[in-house]
Amino acid sequence: MELVEELDRIAAVAEGYAGDGERLAGVLPAEPDPGARVYVCAFERGEDRSWLALDGDGGPLRSRARVRDAVSIAALCELADENAGGGDLSDLRSRLVSLRLTEHVDGIGEAEEAALALESVVGSPPRVATPGHLDAVGAATLRLERALGETATSPFAAAMQQARVAVDELALEVESGYKLPLE
């Protein structure tokens, strides 16, 4: 089954858990462990948000650890995709082309190839958040940073370190706003 079809199926199931005045705001597919697909569902009522994670069959998860793992990998992948290559890969690629055409900078071809490879790894939504995707984005970003001459410190790694706090805060928000008691 295609991911879009899976998301539609899960969204239909999740809508059955919406409370009065709530609407399903989004469904994020995550696979924190191979073969253990989880759909993190966000519900909104005005400024209030509640959460529910569903397994591949559409059953609600009650395990705090499984919910936290799914939320964490989904958030980390989202932040990695947003921060890869400085955040705007198409703009970066355009600037690299411009440099190649006007400045004839040594190694610019390698940087262009690395930026294109990173853009391919990041892809476009929807995608399933997995540790493998996170690793692939990190590796492709490292290749790009090296091609651009970043050798001392990785801006991407620094951004991901800072993102860890936001990921932990989101996991706590999900746990505190979870629709069912967690074990």
C-alpha positions as CSV (number, residue, x, y, z in Angstrom):
1,M,0.0,0.0,0.0
2,E,1.3,3.4,-0.9
3,L,2.2,5.8,2.0
4,V,-0.5,8.3,0.9
5,E,-3.1,5.6,1.0
6,E,-1.9,4.5,4.4
7,L,-2.1,8.0,5.7
8,D,-5.6,8.4,4.4
9,R,-6.6,5.1,6.1
10,I,-5.1,6.1,9.4
11,A,-6.6,9.6,9.2
12,A,-10.0,8.1,8.8
13,V,-9.4,5.9,11.9
14,A,-7.9,8.8,13.9
15,E,-10.9,11.1,13.2
16,G,-13.0,8.7,15.2
17,Y,-10.9,9.7,18.3
18,A,-11.5,13.5,17.8
19,G,-13.4,15.0,20.7
20,D,-16.2,17.6,20.4
21,G,-14.9,20.6,18.4
22,E,-11.6,18.9,17.7
23,R,-10.2,18.3,14.3
24,L,-7.4,16.1,13.1
25,A,-4.5,18.5,12.3
26,G,-2.0,16.0,11.0
27,V,-0.6,12.5,10.9
28,L,3.1,11.8,11.0
29,P,4.3,8.3,10.0
30,A,7.3,7.1,12.0
31,E,9.2,3.8,12.2
32,P,11.4,4.1,15.3
33,D,12.3,0.4,14.9
34,P,12.2,-1.6,11.6
35,G,8.7,-2.8,10.8
36,A,7.2,-1.0,13.8
37,R,5.2,1.7,12.0
38,V,3.5,4.3,14.2
39,Y,1.3,7.2,13.2
40,V,1.5,10.2,15.5
41,C,-1.8,12.1,15.2
42,A,-2.3,15.6,16.3
43,F,-5.7,17.1,17.1
44,E,-6.6,20.7,17.5
45,R,-9.4,22.6,19.2
46,G,-8.6,26.3,19.0
47,E,-5.2,26.7,20.6
48,D,-5.4,23.4,22.4
49,R,-3.7,20.3,21.1
50,S,-4.1,16.7,21.9
51,W,-2.3,13.6,20.6
52,L,-2.8,10.0,19.8
53,A,-0.4,7.4,18.3
54,L,-1.8,4.6,16.3
55,D,-0.1,1.4,15.2
56,G,-0.2,0.0,11.7
57,D,-3.6,-1.5,12.2
58,G,-5.0,1.7,13.6
59,G,-5.0,0.6,17.2
60,P,-4.0,3.2,19.8
61,L,-0.7,2.8,21.5
62,R,-0.6,2.9,25.3
63,S,3.2,2.4,25.8
64,R,4.8,5.6,26.9
65,A,8.2,4.4,25.5
66,R,6.8,3.6,22.1
67,V,5.0,6.9,21.8
68,R,8.1,8.8,22.9
69,D,10.3,6.9,20.4
70,A,7.9,7.6,17.5
71,V,7.5,11.3,18.4
72,S,11.3,11.7,18.8
73,I,12.3,10.2,15.5
74,A,9.5,12.0,13.7
75,A,10.6,15.3,15.2
76,L,14.3,14.6,14.6
77,C,13.8,13.7,11.0
78,E,11.7,16.8,10.4
79,L,14.3,19.1,12.0
80,A,17.1,17.3,10.1
81,D,15.3,17.9,6.8
82,E,14.7,21.5,7.6
83,N,18.3,22.2,8.7
84,A,20.1,20.2,6.0
85,G,22.3,22.3,3.8
86,G,21.4,25.4,5.8
87,G,17.7,25.0,5.3
88,D,17.0,26.0,1.7
89,L,18.6,23.4,-0.6
90,S,17.2,24.8,-3.8
91,D,18.6,28.3,-3.0
92,L,22.0,26.8,-2.1
93,R,22.1,24.9,-5.4
94,S,21.2,28.1,-7.3
95,R,24.0,29.9,-5.5
96,L,26.5,27.1,-6.3
97,V,25.5,27.2,-10.0
98,S,26.0,31.0,-10.0
99,L,29.4,30.6,-8.4
100,R,30.4,28.0,-11.0
101,L,29.3,30.2,-13.9
102,T,30.8,33.5,-12.6
103,E,33.6,32.7,-10.2
104,H,35.0,29.4,-11.4
105,V,35.7,28.3,-7.9
106,D,37.7,25.1,-7.5
107,G,35.7,22.1,-6.2
108,I,32.3,23.8,-6.9
109,G,31.3,20.8,-9.0
110,E,31.8,18.5,-6.0
111,A,29.7,20.8,-3.9
112,E,27.0,20.9,-6.5
113,E,26.9,17.1,-6.6
114,A,26.8,16.9,-2.8
115,A,23.9,19.4,-2.7
116,L,22.0,17.5,-5.3
117,A,22.6,14.2,-3.4
118,L,21.4,15.8,-0.2
119,E,18.3,17.2,-1.8
120,S,17.5,13.7,-3.1
121,V,18.0,12.2,0.3
122,V,15.7,14.8,2.0
123,G,13.1,14.2,-0.7
124,S,9.6,15.5,-0.4
125,P,6.8,14.7,2.0
126,P,5.2,12.5,2.8
127,R,7.9,10.2,4.1
128,V,8.3,7.8,7.0
129,A,10.6,9.1,9.7
130,T,13.2,6.4,10.5
131,P,16.6,6.3,12.1
132,G,17.9,5.3,8.6
133,H,16.5,8.5,7.1
134,L,18.1,10.6,9.8
135,D,21.4,8.9,9.3
136,A,21.2,9.4,5.5
137,V,20.5,13.1,5.9
138,G,23.4,13.4,8.3
139,A,25.8,11.6,6.0
140,A,24.7,13.6,3.0
141,T,24.9,16.8,4.9
142,L,28.4,16.0,6.1
143,R,29.5,15.3,2.5
144,L,28.1,18.7,1.5
145,E,29.7,20.5,4.4
146,R,33.1,19.0,3.6
147,A,32.7,19.9,-0.1
148,L,32.0,23.5,1.0
149,G,35.1,23.5,3.2
150,E,33.4,23.1,6.6
151,T,36.0,21.0,8.4
152,A,36.2,22.3,12.0
153,T,32.6,22.3,13.1
154,S,29.4,21.1,11.5
155,P,26.6,23.7,11.4
156,F,24.2,20.8,10.9
157,A,25.5,18.9,14.0
158,A,25.2,22.1,16.0
159,A,21.6,22.7,14.9
160,M,20.7,19.1,15.7
161,Q,22.2,19.4,19.2
162,Q,20.1,22.4,19.8
163,A,17.0,20.7,18.3
164,R,17.3,17.9,20.9
165,V,15.8,20.3,23.5
166,A,12.8,21.0,21.2
167,V,12.3,17.3,20.6
168,D,12.2,16.5,24.3
169,E,9.7,19.3,24.9
170,L,7.5,18.0,22.1
171,A,7.7,14.5,23.6
172,L,6.6,15.9,26.9
173,E,3.8,17.9,25.3
174,V,2.5,14.7,23.5
175,E,2.7,12.7,26.7
176,S,0.8,15.4,28.7
177,G,-1.8,15.9,26.0
178,Y,-2.2,12.2,25.1
179,K,-5.8,11.1,24.7
180,L,-5.4,7.9,26.6
181,P,-3.5,6.9,29.8
182,L,0.0,5.9,29.0
183,E,1.7,2.9,30.7
